[in-house]
Amino acid sequence: LMEWTWPERESIDMLLALRANMQTRGLPVIVLSRHGDARAKVAALDAGADDYVVKPCDTGELHARIRAVLRRRAPHQHGDDILQVNGLRLDPLTLG
């Protein structure tokens, strides 16, 4: 999950850096932001975000979006596989 900050350029640069790095390019990224305008959403998605959620949001919906992104990113993996990147562990079984 990535907080989309203002000024937007900093967030775009961070996302582009994640996508350019071999170790993090496949990392699923869901952007959370208070900005619900189409321009902000398009900028985030064009920079490489997998999804964009406007805050405040329902936690059930957010969990469903996380599960959906994980399914799309790793269709060959079983639903109980734990995703680990740079010390961060995400267990899809705990998201339901």
QUIQUI-V888736 format. One record per backbone hydrogen bond with DSSP energy under -0.5 kcal/mol. NH is the residue of the N-H (numbers start at 1). CO is the residue of the C=O. If there is no record, write none. Layout:
nh=NH co=CO
nh=NH co=CO
//
This chain:
nh=2 co=30
nh=4 co=2
nh=4 co=32
nh=5 co=3
nh=10 co=7
nh=11 co=7
nh=12 co=8
nh=13 co=9
nh=14 co=10
nh=15 co=11
nh=16 co=12
nh=17 co=13
nh=18 co=14
nh=19 co=15
nh=20 co=16
nh=21 co=17
nh=24 co=21
nh=25 co=21
nh=27 co=24
nh=31 co=29
nh=31 co=51
nh=32 co=2
nh=33 co=53
nh=36 co=34
nh=41 co=37
nh=42 co=38
nh=43 co=39
nh=44 co=40
nh=45 co=41
nh=46 co=42
nh=47 co=43
nh=48 co=44
nh=48 co=45
nh=49 co=44
nh=50 co=29
nh=51 co=29
nh=53 co=31
nh=55 co=33
nh=62 co=58
nh=63 co=59
nh=64 co=60
nh=65 co=61
nh=66 co=62
nh=67 co=63
nh=68 co=64
nh=69 co=65
nh=70 co=66
nh=71 co=67
nh=72 co=68
nh=73 co=69
nh=74 co=70
nh=75 co=72
nh=77 co=74
nh=81 co=78
nh=83 co=90
nh=85 co=88
nh=88 co=85
nh=90 co=83
nh=92 co=81
nh=92 co=90
nh=94 co=91
nh=95 co=92
nh=96 co=93
//
